[in-house]
Amino acid sequence: MRYVIGICLVTGFLIWDGYSNNGHYLDLAFRQLRYVLNWIGV
């Protein structure tokens, strides 16, 4: 049940971000992930 609630929260956040902010936070998260992966050297 915890996983279902977690998935619903993440999905709701992604829908809200895409609808209200044109994906700003998702884009920021991917940029940070790429930066960390490049820093590690993957």
Helices and strands as residue ranges (DSSP letters): H 2-20, H 24-40
